[in-house]
Structures are given as structure tokens and as C-alpha cells.
Amino acid sequence: MTTIDLNCDLGEGFGAWEMGNDAAMIELATSVNIACGFHAGDADIMRRTVELAKARGVSIGAHPGYRDLHGFGRRPFVGMKPSEIENLVAYQIGALQAIATAAGHKVTHVKAHGALSNVACEDDITAKAIASAIKAVDPNLVFVVLASSNLVRAGEAANLPMVHEVFADRAYEDDGSLVSRRKPGAVLHGASEIAQRVVRMVQDGAVVSITGKVIKMRTDTVCIHGDTPGAVDIARGVRQALKDSGIAVAPFKRAA
């Protein structure tokens, strides 16, 4: 039977400000990526999210981003040295590892957030710095990479275990990159449309671009953003559509 992991970015509130419905999304996801305090999140939110994931038996990963609370990590920082990026990522992984250990859970993977990931998909130096940071902290951590991007090549060069990710609720350009959030149509919202799209992604090992081009992509895990309006309904619809199509939902297996 075909299986697929559903991952979600969570813990993205800050202080009294909440983002999304983490408790509901954890019931639907099989792995979650937790903000580590730089683009969102704080120690208390991280702890609550880890505890929710542990109770549900969901694997957790660090979701490091640029130090940009005001911009939610979606603004690129130009001119950072490779060592600065490595330290930025290592610091955030370490923060979540400490919180996870305190809660009796374990960090299993790392997925770059927002602008940090977008820049790395186009910039070899940033991609290599992220991979180097992961390897330095723990070479057994799984690197969640955007399928067919520079992140894949950086992970291969660092000899990290990787899983390839596609996005349920994001549009793709013809070159396989994500459509910029600054452009109309970048984020999808129709639960039924998204559900059927995910089924096709998993069955075909491909995504369809914004112009209709079919792009072959390895598909190990599908991301549903927790901050997308209607995220819970989207995730519920995706799980049901996968079940109806005979596709099992389960945590990703480590892959080289």
C-alpha cells in the first residue's frame, strides 16, 4: 500500500498571540515542524506544542528561520555569512532539542522556514550552510527538503538523511519552485481542490504548475500550512481523500 506523511508547521504564535489551531492540526498530521523562537514561537509555546505532539505520538522537527518576528520570517536577509547562517540554524535546533528533552520527546528532523528556505532553494551557499548546521548538531537528523531544489543537492553533499517535500496548499512555478506569496494565487484555499490535488501528487509523483505543466517530483511528505485559513478543514479533507484512494497516512521513513 502507498503511504505518505502529512507534515504541518506549528507553534507559530508568540506570547499571548496565537496562530492557527495547533491541537486540531496535531490530530491530523503525522509529523510537525515547530517554530524555534526566531520567526515565531517562544519557550512556552514550544513546550506546549512538543507535549501535544508527544501525547499524539507525532514526530517533531525544528523549523528554523531568519530572526524576524515582525515579518514572520518571510523577509530575506541579504549578505549573511555562511557561518552566521550555520549558527542561526544550529541555535534554533538546539533550543527545540532542549525543550523536547525536558518534555520527554525527541527532535527527529529539520525543515527550514519561509524566506530562509526560499533563499536556500536558489542560493547554494545558504543551502550548504543549513545542511552543515544540521550535520554539525546531529548527522542523524532528517533534512526535510523541497523536492527538486538546491536543498536536495546540499543534503546529498552533507550525506544527510532526507525526505522530499511537496506542498498541498502552495502553487508551483514551471521550474518547480513555489510561487512567491507576493503573487496572486500563491496560496490555495479550496479544501476539496487541495484534497484531490494531494491525491494526484502522491499517485503520480508529480505536481502541476500554475500554468498546467506536470513536473515530476519525489514525494515523501506533504505539507499543509497550519496558518492557512481553514487549515483544519483542509487537513481533514486531505486525510479523507487519501483514505478513499487507498493511500495510508504514516510518518515518513528515513530515506537517503
N, C-alpha and C positions, 0 to 999 in steps of 0.2 A: 504494500500500500504506500502511496505517495504521502510524505509528511512535510509539514512546513512549520517553521517557528514564526510566531507573531510577537514583534517587539514594540515597545512603546517608551517614549521619553517622558519621564515623570519627575516628581519632586521639584517642579519648576515654579513654585511660589517663592515668597520671601517675607519673613516675619508674619505679620497679620494678613498679608496679601496672598490669596490662593489662586492657583492656576489649574484649571481642569478638575476632573473628578478622579483622583488617584485610586481611591478604594475600589471604585467600579471598574476602572481600566485594568487593575491588577487581577480582577476576577476573569478577565477576558484574554490577557496577554500570557505568553509563556516565558518571556524574558523582558526585563525593563532596564532602561538606561537612566541613571539618577544624576541630576544636576549636582555639581560639587561645590557650589558657592560662588562661582565666578560670573557666570551668565545668569544664574538663578540659584535658589536653594540656600539653605543655611544648615547649621549643625542639627537643629531640632527637626527641621523638615526632612533632612537626610535620614535621621534616626527613625522617624515615623514611617518613611517610605520603605526603608530596609525591613522594619518589623512587619509591615503589611505584606511585603514580598515573602519573607520567611514563613509567615503563617499560611500563605497560599501555596508555598512550595515553588515559587517563581525565582529564576536565576536573576542576579543583579549585575549590572555593569556600570563603570564610571562613564560619565558623559561630560568630558571636559570641553570648555570653550574659552574664548577670549575673556579677559577680565573686563566685563562690560554689562553691569547690571542694568544700567539705564537703557541700553539698546538691546537687551536680551541676547547678547552675544551674536547678533546678526549684522554687526558692522565690522568690516575687515580692518585689521590693524596692519598698516604697511611698514615695512622696514625692520621688523623684528629679527634679531639674530637667531640662528638655529638653536643656540644654547638657551636663549630666552624661551623659545617655544618648548624645548625639551623640559625645562624647569617648570614652565606653566602647566604642562600636561602631567608631569610626574607629581607635582604638588597636589593636584586635584585627585589623581588616582589614590595617592597616599591618604588623603583626607577621608575618602569613602572607605578605604580599607580599614582605617582605624574605627570608624563608626560601625562598619559591618562586623568587625571583630567584637566590639563591645556588645553588639546585639546578637552575637552567636550565628552570624551568617558569613558568607564569603563572596568576594568580588570575583567574577569569572571572566569578564570581558570588558573591553573599552570601545567606545564609539564616540568619535569627535562630533561636536555640536556646531550647528549653524555656520557662521562665517569661517570659523577655523576649518571645518570640513570642506566648505566650498572652495576656499583658497587652496587647500591641500590637494584637491582634485585637479587643480590646474598648475600648481607650483610644486616642482619636485623637492625643493629644499624644505618646504613646510611639511610635505608628506613624509619625507625621510626623518625629520625631527620628531614628528609624532610617533612614528614606528620605533625610533631609537629610544624615546622616553619609555614606551611600553616595555620594550625588551630589557631596559636597564632596571625597571622596577620589578618585573616578573615576566620572563620569556614564555611562561605557560599561559599568560592571559590571552584570550582570544581577541583578535583585532577584527571588529565589525567594519567592513569596508563597503563603500558604494561600488556596486558591480561595474566593471569595465572602466575604472578610474585610475588615476595616479596612485591612489591609496593602495590598490591591489599590488602594484609594482613595488611600492615601498615596503609593504608587508612581506612580499616574497623575498626581497633583498635582505630583510632583517630576519628571515626564517621564522616568522611568527605564525602560529595557527590562525586561520582566518575563516570568516563566514561572509558571504557576499549578500548584500542587502539591496532590495528594491523597495520603492515607496508606494503605498496604497493610495495616498491622497495628494500626491505631487505630480505635476505634469513634467514630461521629458522633452528636451530638445532633440533634434535629429542626430546629434553626435553622442547621445546617451547621457548628457549632463542634465541636471534639474533646471527647469525653467525658473529664472530669477523671481523671487517673491515681489519684486518691483513691477513685474509684468502681469497684466490681467490673465486669469485662467491658470496661474501657477499652482494654486491650491484648489483641490477638488472638494466638493461638499455633498454631493448626492449619494446617500448611503447605498441605494440599490445599484447605481452605476459603479461605485467603488467596489462593491462586493463582487460583481461579475468581472470587473477588471482584474481583481486579485486572482480569481479562479483561472482566468486566461493566462495571467503571468506565470502561475505555478504550473499549469498544464503544458504551456508552450515554452517555458524557459525564455520568455521574451517580454518586452514592454512595447507599447505603441506610443510613438511620439505625438507631439501636439499637431503635427501635420499628417499623421496617419502612417508614418513609417514604422515598420516592425523591426525592432532591434533585439537580437539575441543577447540574453544576459543570464549568467548563472544566478540562480535564485535559491538561497539558503534560508533567508529570513525576510519577512515583510514588515515594514514599519508603518504604524498608524500613530500619527502625532496626537499626544494627549491634550494639546492646547487648541486643536482644530475644533471649531464649533460643531456640536453634535458628535463628538468623538466616540462617546459610549455607544450611541446608536450605530455608528459606522462599524465599530469593532464587533458589535453583536451581529450585525448583518454579514460581515466578512466571515465570522466563525460559522454561521449557519449555512452560508453559501458553500463554504469549503466542505462542510459535513455533507451537504446534499450532493456534492460532486464526488464523494468518496475520498476526500483528502483529509488526512488526520492532522491535527494541530498538536505539536510537541516541541519541547526545547530543541534548539539546534544542536547537532553533533559537531564536535571539533573536526575541522577539515583543514588540510594543508593548503 
